[in-house]
């Protein structure tokens, strides 16, 4: 696989950090390497991304080694520019969100290089079905088991076979019992039924998601088995460029309660606050806040517990993707 990799460089990239972006809970097939780069499987291809700072730690060059669209340089550049959201001015967004909001200012400072990835819609849908009431290591394990069992072998990496994400057609042909080996629990039924539902039009409505009004695609997503408001919002945010959505689960409710004084159970009030104060960047604000509370746990445990979070509750072994 290494012999097929091509190199692509984006220079003068600001407000970008690999750890902030790949470790904030929006993707599950990327892994950090010992040299600080990240490797993953994207669109059925291997990729390794590194970042070389040139002016401060959040400005520099993004270096990508990948065999994705290796024979079409223009298509390859357009794909990765879109995937990493390099065309968006995150500096301007941070200034807008941080104005007169001291909490958001601190949250941004804790994760200044977060960017929203524009991922494959089908893979994001299934990944966030798996994420429900689950923890990050187990989510990763379940997804890799699903790929190994029903994906296409695309090569070898470090002596192990690497697999693409299963297609809509492949999963639509299965029953939930066919997924037992992937140890998905009750989520197996969600995946099997949702795959059949999406396959009815070949995934056309799902793929059109970013081109239709948010309310319309949200209604469609919530019609799929196992998809509730939080999962639908994650799909729209991480694969459909709907940055105005504000995914709300138990952790976000708790963050909004501790930092903004809102009732944890008043989801409608939290949603209204996000719409009024974060506007078209609600999803980006949510990522800053989610990352911030994790940072507080590591850097200031006393403050973390003073806000009423249980000790260790945001560890990677804890349930971090809980339902509403």
GIVEN-V705684 format. One record per backbone hydrogen bond with DSSP energy under -1.0 kcal/mol. CO is the residue of the C=O (numbers start at 1). NH is the residue of the N-H. Records with the same first field share a line. If there is no record, write none. Layout:
# GIVEN-V705684
CO: NH / NH
This chain:
# GIVEN-V705684
1: 4
2: 5
6: 66
8: 64
10: 62
13: 60
17: 21
18: 22
19: 23
31: 39
33: 36
37: 33
38: 49
39: 31
40: 47
42: 45
45: 42
46: 67
47: 40
48: 65
49: 38
50: 63
52: 61
56: 59
58: 16
59: 54 / 55
60: 13
61: 52
62: 10
63: 50
64: 8
65: 48
66: 6
69: 72
72: 76
73: 77
74: 78
75: 79
76: 80
77: 81
78: 82
79: 83
80: 84
81: 86
82: 85
83: 118
85: 88
88: 90
89: 93
90: 94
91: 95
92: 96
93: 97
94: 98
98: 101
101: 105
102: 106
103: 107
104: 108
105: 109
106: 110
111: 114
113: 17
120: 124
121: 125
122: 126
123: 127
124: 128
125: 129
126: 130
127: 131
131: 134
134: 320 / 321
135: 139
136: 140
137: 141
138: 142
139: 143
140: 144
141: 145
142: 146
143: 147
144: 148
145: 149
146: 150
147: 151
152: 164
155: 162
157: 160
160: 157
162: 154
167: 171
168: 172
171: 174
175: 178
176: 179
177: 180
179: 182
180: 183
184: 187
185: 188
187: 191
188: 192
189: 193
190: 194
191: 195
192: 196
193: 197
194: 198
195: 199
198: 201 / 203
199: 202
201: 204
203: 207
204: 208
206: 209
208: 211
209: 212
213: 217
214: 218
215: 219
216: 220
217: 221
218: 222
220: 223
221: 224
224: 227
228: 232
229: 233
230: 234
231: 235
232: 236
233: 237
234: 238
235: 239
236: 240 / 242
238: 119
241: 243
242: 245
243: 283
249: 253
250: 254
251: 255
252: 256
253: 257
254: 258
255: 259
256: 260 / 262
257: 261
263: 266
265: 267
266: 270
267: 271
268: 272
269: 273
270: 274
271: 275
272: 276
273: 277
274: 278 / 279
278: 281
279: 282
281: 285
282: 286
283: 287
284: 288
285: 289
286: 290
287: 291
288: 292
289: 293
290: 294
291: 295
292: 296
293: 297
294: 298
295: 299
296: 300
300: 304
301: 305
302: 306
303: 307
304: 309
305: 308
310: 313
312: 315
315: 318
321: 133
